[in-house]
Amino acid sequence: MKRGSKSGYRYAYAALGLLLSTLSCAQVAAQVKSEVSAIDQDIRVVVKEGDILSSIVKQVMGSSEYWEDVAALNKIKTPDALKPGDLVIFPGSLVQKRNFARVVFTKGKVSLTSAADKATDALQKGDKVYLGDVINTGKDGFVSLSFKGDTLANIQPVSRIQVVEFDCFDTEKSCVVNLSAAAGQMDFDVRNVGFKEPTSFSVDTPNVSAAVRGTKIDVEVTDGSAVGVTSGEIEVSSNGVSNTVPVGKGTLAGEGRSVSTLFNLLKEPEYNEFTRLSSEDYLAWSSIEDAKSYKVVLATSESMTDIIDSMSTTDTYTALLPEPQSFYLSTRALDENGLKGFKAIQKIDQVEIDDSVEAPLLEIELSERELKIVNAGDLGSEVHIGNQLQTIDDFDHLIRYEAHDIPPGETLELDVDPDKDIFISSRAVVSASVVSPYGNIYEFKGRQN
């Protein structure tokens, strides 16, 4: 995709070891018809009058789809012949399968190494991720996970995470998730839909642990760790030091860093106002003080999971898609520490260009402080008026402007600053979703030049 002249922003990923704790399956007592007790990692169900195997499996596992596994493990040859007092055992390894995250989006190279059989396979939309599973993303890999309770995890390229604690079955309690991040970048939107207690979500890196309750955070693991909070607050700890990171703040961990030091996250950029956008356009945003670069993401959903394109740039504009479609564009500024600022999201309904239609015929008159533009064509005209051109790939573009629609035969009158240069570009508006290509750029030198 053509993106104009932009500077690449590269992260150096250190080889970091993944420290894993001893895992234990959560024990949950099912409170339905049958008596359920948990012993070690197993759940044992005493069959009561009226119980059948499929109903017992559903009450323990949340779905009856595992009945054949349970029957085989318990050597039950006739599932419908269970008698009161019989014992049905659910091994911990099977019980844990009721806790899983669903893959809602993947792009590029993404693989999962299963804790169950150690096999590594490509991860696809709709797949399940269980306790102990490890996810790796390649240089072009993205994956989004949805946890019960509507918590969303977006994992970006060159990342490695493992699910080290997972219990989201009992809605009378809390959804408990702990991830270990060995490398990469990820962001989390932690929610609590359907659970009585607040979701307990934590992320551990080789340098910092972050305990999250109902918040949005970013985590980056390079030669250290960076954590930023854009909603709610988190508790972080590193090398025996703990601190609370509130909304709008971030912290760093690793050699020479301390989580006791907090940084202000950069504010969200403001997009240039526009009437409509096509593949000929560049969408610009305000320059943020102290920003070293900008992270730009295009996605088909407002959650920014279904990613079309992602890039880092030092420019304050981005080209759009080569073909017309609807999408969301997210922009956020990064500071010198690599902490991401607040996110600005703009929905864009990109219009089509009809090359058979010519740009409108304009009659332009500039006298001192008054600008008059007459649309002398048969179609409506979209006119852009700005004070500076941007050279991109050897071509001049007007990307910061005021946009005005002028119906056929009508005149636009504006007060202007005679000291500033004025640049005008225009295109015909064929319909709500179709425009002509841009015509020539009109230039008027200000008195200061």
N, C-alpha and C positions, 0 to 999 in steps of 0.2 A: 504494500500500500504506500502510495506517495505521501510523505509527511512533511515536505519542506525541509529547510535546513535546521537540523536539531543536533544537539550534543548528546552523545550517549552517556548513560549514568551506570557505571558498573560497580557491582559489589564483589569484594573478594571474600570467598567463603573458606573459613579455616576448617581443617580436619578435626572435628570435635567428636569425642567419644560419647556414647549414649549410655548413661548410668540408669539401670533399671532396678526397681525395687521388687521384692518378692510379692507376687500377686496372690490375692485370695478372692474367691467368688463371694459376692454378697448373698446373704441368706435371707430369704423373704418368706414369711408364713402366709400361705393363701387362706383367706378367710371366707370360704364358701361352704358348700355342703360337706366336703370331706375334711377330716383332720389332717393338717399338714405340719410336720415338724422338720427342722433343719438340723442335721448332724454333720459336722465338719463342712465339706463342700457339697454334700448331697442333700436332696430334699426327699423325704419319705412320706408317702400318702397312704393312710389306712382307708381302704375302700369301705364306704357306707352303703346302706340300702338305696338302690336306685342309681348308683354310679355306673357309668360305662367308661371305657378307656378314653374315648375321644373327649368326653366332658372333663375328665381328670386332667388330661394333657392340656386342654384349653385353659383351665383354671390356673395351672402352674406356669405354663409357657406363654399364655396370652393368645395362642393359636393352636388349633388341633392338628396342624400340618405335620407335627413331629410324632404323631401317634405310632407310626411304623418303627421309628427309632426306639421309642420307649418300649414297644412290644418286643423288639429284638433284644434289647438290653436286659429285659426282665424275663426273657424266654416265655412270653405269653403267646401261645399258639392260637387261642380263641379269644379275641378281645372282648366279645360280648358275653363271655362266660365268667366274668369276674364275680366273686362272692364277697359279701360283707366280711371284713376282717383280713382280707388279702392285703398284701403290702406291695405298693408300686414305688420303685426307687428311681429318682431322677438324678443321675450323676452331675456333679458340679459343672463339668465340661459341657454338658448338654443344657443345663439351666442357664448358663451364661449366654446362650444363643438368643434368649429372649431380649437381651440388651444389645442393640446394634444401632449404628448410625447409617443413614441411607445416603448414597452418593447421588446428588442432584445435578451435578455438572462435572464434566471433564473436558479438557482440551490439551492437545499435545501428548507428550509422553508422561504417563502416570502409571505407577505399578504398586501392587500391594503384595506384601509377604505375609502369608497367613500364619498365625500363631498355632493353628491346629495341625497343619501338615508341612509347614515351612516352605510351601510352594510359592513361587513368585509369578504373578500373572498381571496382565494389563487390567487397569481398573476402568470400569464402564459405568455410565449413568444407570442407576437402578440397583447397583451392587450394594451389598451390606458390608459394614466394617465392624469387627468384633474386638473384644478385649484381647490385647496383646498383638494385634495386627499392626504392621508397619507400612506407612505410605511414603513413597519416594516420588518426587516430581523432577522431570528433566528440565533442560534449559528453556523449553517452550511449554512446560507442563503446568496446568492449573486444575484444581479439584475443589469442589464445594461439598461439605458434609452437612446433613441436617440431622440433628439429634432430637429425641423425643422432648417435647416442651418448646419446640420451635427455635432452639439454639442453632445458630448457623456458623460454620467454620469455613473460611475461604483460605486455601493453601496455595501459595504462589510458587514460581519456578525455583528449582534447585533447593528444595526443602525435604526434610525428613522428619516425620513425626511418628510416635507410637502411642496407642491407647493403653495406658497403664492402670487405669481404674475406671470402672464403668458399672453403674447401677441406676437404671432409669425405668424400672418396671413398676414399682409401688408408688402410685400417684398420691397416696396418703402421706408420703414422706417427701423426699427431695430427689431430684435427678442429680446424680453424682458422676462427674466426668473429670478425669485427670489425663492430660496429654503430656508427653515428653517430646520436646522439640530439640533435635540435635543440630539442625541447620535450617536456614531459609527465612522466609517471611510469611506471615499469616495474620489474618484479622478475624475477630470473633464478635458476634452479636449474641450475647447470652440472654435468653428469655426464660419464662417460667410458666408457660401455658399448660394448665391442667394439673399442676402439682400443688399440694397443700403447703409445702415448705419451699423457701427460695432455692433455686437451682444452685448447686455447689459445683463450680467449674474452676479448674486450676490448670495452669500451664507451667511446666518446669523446663528450664534450659540449663546448659552446663554452668550458667552464671547466676541465674535468678529464678525464683519461684514466684508466681503471681496467682493469688487467689481472687477469683472473680465472682461477684454476685450481681446479676442483672445489669450488665454494662457492655459497652463496645470498646474493645481494645485492639491495639496493633502490637505484634511481637516480631522482632527481628533478631536473628542469631547470626553474627559474623564472628569477628575476633572477640566480641563481647555480646551483650544483649541489650536491646532497646525496647522499652515498653511505653506506649502512649495510650491515654484514656480520653475518648471523645464523648463518653456518656457514663454517668455513675461514678464509681470509684473502685479501686482494687487494693489489696494488701500485697506488698512485695517483700521478699527477704533474700538476702545474699550475704554470704560470709558472716553470718551471725547478726547482721543488721537488718531491721525491719522498718517499714515505712508505709504510710497510706498515700496513695497517689490519687488525687481527686480529678474530677473532670477538667479538661483543659491543660493537664500537666503530663509530663513524661519523665522517665528516669532511665539511667544507664547503669549497667553492671559489667564487671570484668576487671582486668588489670588496670589499676590507676583510676577506677571509677567507684562510686558509692551510691547506693539507692537512697541515701539520705539527702542527696542533691536532686532537686526537682527543676525541670525546665518548663517554660511556657510553650504550649503548642502554637504553631502559627495559625492565623485566622484563615477562614475559607476564602478562596478567590471569588470575585464577582465577574460573571460573564458579560460580554458586550451584548447589548440589546440587539435583537434581530427580528425581522419579519418572517423570513423563510430562509432555508439553507439548502444548498445543492452541493454536488461534488466539486463545483468550482470555488466553493467558499472555504474560508478558514474561520473557525470559531475562536475568538480571543477572550482572554480573561485579564483581570487586573494584576499588576505586578505586586507581589507580597514582599514587604521589607524583611530582610534577613533570609529570604528563600535562596537556597543553593541550587535547587532543581524542582521540577514538578512531576508528580506521578499522574499519568493520564490513562484512564481505562474506558473503553467503549464496551457496552454490554446490552443484551436484549431485554434485561429485566432490571427493575429499580433496585433490587437487592444486590446488583452488580456481581451476580454469580455467573450468568451465561455470557462469558467474556468473548467479545469479537476481536479486540486488540488491546494491547497494554504496552506502555512505553514510559521511559523517563526522559525528560527534556529540560533544557535550560531556557527554551523559548516560552513565550506566554501566549501561544496559539497552537492550534492543531488543525490539520486537514481533516476532511470528513470522508465518508465512504464513497467508493467509486460507483456504486449503484444505489438508487433511492430505497430507503427503508426507514422504519422507526427504530430508535434505540435510545439508550441513556448514556450520557457522557459524565464521567466523574473526574474532577481535578482536585489535587491537594498539594500543598507546598511542603517541601522537606527542608529542615534546617541543617546546619553544619554537622550536627550529631547524627543525622539520618532519621530523626524523629519526624513522623508524618503529622501534618497539621490537620485541621478540620476539613471535611470533605464537602465540596460543592457538586451537586448532581443536577444536570439539566436534561430534560426530555427533548428529543429532537425528532421531528417528522420530516425526514429529508425528501425534497421534491425532485421531480424529474426534469431533465433539460431536453427541450425539443430543438434540435439543431437546424430544423427547417424554418424556424421562426427567427427573424432578425431582431436585433436590439432596437429599442424605440428611438424615434427621432425626437430630439429635445432642442428647444430653443432656450438658451441660457443668457441672462443679462445680469451683470454685476456692476453696481454703482455705489461706491463708497461703502456703506454698511448694509445695503439691501441686495439680496440675491433673489432673482426671479427665474423659475424654471417652468417652461410650458411644455406639456406633453402633446406634441403635434401628431402623434401616431393614432392608430385605430384601436390599439390595445392599452390596457392599463400599464403603468410603468412603476417599477420599484427602483427608487433612486437612493444611492448611498452618498453621504456627504461627510468628508473627514479632512483632517489637517496633515496627515502623514501617510506616505506609502511605505510598504514593507517589501523589500526585495527577497524573493524566495525562488531558488533555482533559476536565477538570472532573469526573473520576471517580476514586475511591480504589481503588488496587490494592495487594495484598500481593505484592511481587515478590522480597523477600528473606525466606526462611523455612526452617524445617525441615519436611520432608515425611514423613508417616506414613500407612501403609495400615492401616485398621481393618476386619477382617471383620465381617459382620453379627452383632449381639448381643454383640460383645466390647468390652472397655474398654481405653483407652490411659491409662496413668498416667505423669506426668512431674514432675520437680522443676523449679520455675521461680523466677525472681527476683521477689519481691513488690514491689520498688521500680520495676520497669519495666512499661510498658504491654504488654498482650498482645492480639494480634489473631489471629482464627482464621477461616479460610475453608475450604470443603470442597466436594467434588463426588462424585457416585456413579461407581463404576467398573463399567461394564456388561460390558466384556471387555478383553482386552489392548490393543485398539486403539480402544475407544469409551468415552467418558465423558459424563456429564451436564454441563449448564452449572453454573457456580458458584452457590451459594446466597448468602444474606446474609453479611456479615462480622460476626462477634461481637467485641465490644470490651470489655476489662477494664482499668480504669485502675490504674496502679501507685501505690504509696504516695507516690512523689515528686511526683505530680501531685494 
